[in-house]
Amino acid sequence: MMAGRPEFYRPNVGLMLISADRRIFVGLRTGTSDAWQMPQGGVDRGESPVEAACRELKEEVGTAKALLLRESAKWMIYDVPEDQRPAHWKGRWHGQAQKWFALAFTGTDADIAIDAHDREFEAWRWVPAHDLPSLIVPFKRPVYEAVLKEFADLVA
């Protein structure tokens, strides 16, 4: 178990990718009409959270043009509603425990390629921090609000 990660929660990382004008990258999850989120993904066996964050940035956003600004002080958890838990979890996880990373985007919009890997997003956009919580599915909102609070000085 990774230090400080609660049991029964899948290890995961979340990425707050911040543009030069302090807006935040969000993607519309494939196969949904209104499920926007910041990039996130599981931590593979033998991988550190920061290594997972770098990999997920490349896989989900299609770029490595970013500078690490900060890592969240603690793991943040959310429960996935039971009827929405992936079948491949087989009851093993209640939800996800996430380490969050704030990253400064150093590229241009042309550097973003959401179809560079297994496509997780149908669309993407930059949003102001104050608009972010209203775009997020309700069960993830408390984590997003905590992330915004922790990284507030970076997006204000």
C-alpha positions as CSV (number, residue, x, y, z in Angstrom):
1,M,0.0,0.0,0.0
2,M,1.3,3.5,-0.8
3,A,1.9,5.6,2.3
4,G,-1.2,7.4,3.5
5,R,-3.5,5.8,0.9
6,P,-6.8,4.4,2.4
7,E,-7.5,0.7,2.0
8,F,-10.2,-0.3,-0.4
9,Y,-9.6,2.7,-2.6
10,R,-7.9,2.3,-6.0
11,P,-4.6,4.3,-6.2
12,N,-5.1,7.0,-8.8
13,V,-3.6,10.4,-9.8
14,G,-5.4,13.6,-10.9
15,L,-3.9,16.4,-13.0
16,M,-4.7,20.0,-12.7
17,L,-3.2,21.3,-16.0
18,I,-3.1,25.1,-15.8
19,S,-2.8,27.3,-18.8
20,A,-0.8,30.6,-18.9
21,D,-3.9,32.6,-18.2
22,R,-4.7,30.3,-15.2
23,R,-7.6,28.4,-16.7
24,I,-7.9,24.6,-16.2
25,F,-7.9,21.8,-18.7
26,V,-11.0,19.6,-18.7
27,G,-12.1,16.8,-21.0
28,L,-15.5,15.4,-21.8
29,R,-15.4,11.7,-21.0
30,T,-15.9,9.5,-24.1
31,G,-19.5,8.1,-24.3
32,T,-21.0,10.8,-22.1
33,S,-22.8,14.0,-22.8
34,D,-22.0,16.0,-19.7
35,A,-19.2,14.2,-17.7
36,W,-16.3,16.7,-17.7
37,Q,-13.2,16.0,-15.6
38,M,-9.6,16.8,-15.3
39,P,-7.2,14.1,-16.5
40,Q,-6.9,11.2,-14.0
41,G,-5.8,7.6,-14.1
42,G,-4.6,4.6,-12.1
43,V,-1.2,4.1,-10.6
44,D,0.3,1.0,-12.1
45,R,2.2,-1.6,-10.0
46,G,5.8,-0.5,-9.4
47,E,5.0,3.1,-10.4
48,S,5.1,6.1,-8.2
49,P,2.3,8.7,-8.2
50,V,4.4,11.3,-9.9
51,E,5.4,8.7,-12.6
52,A,1.8,7.9,-13.1
53,A,1.0,11.6,-13.4
54,C,3.6,12.0,-16.2
55,R,2.3,9.0,-18.0
56,E,-1.4,10.0,-17.7
57,L,-0.6,13.5,-19.0
58,K,0.9,12.0,-22.2
59,E,-1.9,9.4,-22.5
60,E,-4.9,11.6,-21.9
61,V,-3.8,15.0,-23.0
62,G,-1.3,13.8,-25.6
63,T,1.6,16.0,-24.5
64,A,4.4,16.2,-22.0
65,K,4.7,20.0,-22.3
66,A,4.1,20.9,-18.6
67,L,6.1,21.7,-15.5
68,L,5.2,20.1,-12.2
69,L,4.3,22.9,-9.7
70,R,3.0,21.0,-6.7
71,E,1.7,17.6,-5.4
72,S,-1.3,17.5,-3.0
73,A,-0.4,17.1,0.6
74,K,-2.6,14.0,1.1
75,W,-4.6,11.4,-0.7
76,M,-8.1,12.6,-1.6
77,I,-10.8,10.0,-1.9
78,Y,-14.2,9.6,-3.5
79,D,-16.7,6.8,-3.5
80,V,-18.0,5.6,-6.8
81,P,-21.7,4.9,-6.7
82,E,-22.1,1.1,-6.5
83,D,-24.1,0.9,-9.7
84,Q,-21.3,2.8,-11.6
85,R,-18.3,0.8,-10.3
86,P,-16.5,-0.9,-13.1
87,A,-17.1,-4.6,-13.5
88,H,-13.4,-5.3,-13.6
89,W,-13.1,-3.9,-10.0
90,K,-15.1,-7.0,-8.8
91,G,-16.0,-5.3,-5.5
92,R,-12.3,-4.8,-4.6
93,W,-12.6,-0.9,-4.6
94,H,-15.2,1.4,-3.1
95,G,-13.8,4.3,-5.1
96,Q,-10.5,6.0,-5.8
97,A,-7.8,7.6,-3.6
98,Q,-6.0,10.3,-5.6
99,K,-2.8,12.2,-5.4
100,W,-3.3,15.4,-7.3
101,F,-0.6,17.3,-9.2
102,A,-0.7,20.9,-10.3
103,L,1.1,21.4,-13.7
104,A,1.8,24.5,-15.7
105,F,1.1,23.9,-19.3
106,T,4.1,25.1,-21.4
107,G,2.8,24.3,-24.9
108,T,0.1,25.6,-27.2
109,D,-3.4,24.3,-27.8
110,A,-1.9,22.7,-31.0
111,D,0.2,20.4,-28.7
112,I,-2.9,18.9,-27.2
113,A,-3.8,15.6,-28.8
114,I,-6.6,13.8,-26.9
115,D,-6.6,11.0,-29.5
116,A,-2.9,10.2,-29.1
117,H,-3.6,7.1,-27.1
118,D,-6.7,5.2,-26.0
119,R,-9.2,8.1,-26.3
120,E,-10.6,9.0,-22.9
121,F,-12.0,12.3,-23.9
122,E,-14.4,13.3,-26.8
123,A,-13.7,17.0,-26.4
124,W,-11.6,19.4,-24.2
125,R,-11.5,23.0,-23.2
126,W,-10.0,25.5,-20.8
127,V,-12.2,26.7,-18.0
128,P,-11.9,29.2,-15.2
129,A,-11.5,27.7,-11.7
130,H,-14.9,29.1,-10.5
131,D,-16.7,27.2,-13.4
132,L,-15.0,23.9,-12.7
133,P,-17.2,22.3,-9.9
134,S,-20.5,22.8,-11.8
135,L,-19.1,20.7,-14.7
136,I,-18.1,17.7,-12.5
137,V,-20.3,14.7,-11.7
138,P,-21.7,15.1,-8.2
139,F,-19.8,12.2,-6.5
140,K,-16.5,13.8,-7.5
141,R,-17.3,17.4,-6.6
142,P,-16.0,17.3,-3.0
143,V,-12.6,16.2,-4.3
144,Y,-12.5,18.9,-7.0
145,E,-13.5,21.5,-4.4
146,A,-10.6,20.3,-2.2
147,V,-8.2,20.4,-5.1
148,L,-9.2,23.9,-6.0
149,K,-8.7,25.0,-2.4
150,E,-5.3,23.4,-2.1
151,F,-4.1,24.9,-5.4
152,A,-6.1,28.1,-5.2
153,D,-3.0,30.4,-5.4
154,L,-2.1,28.8,-8.7
155,V,-5.4,29.5,-10.4
156,A,-6.5,32.8,-8.8
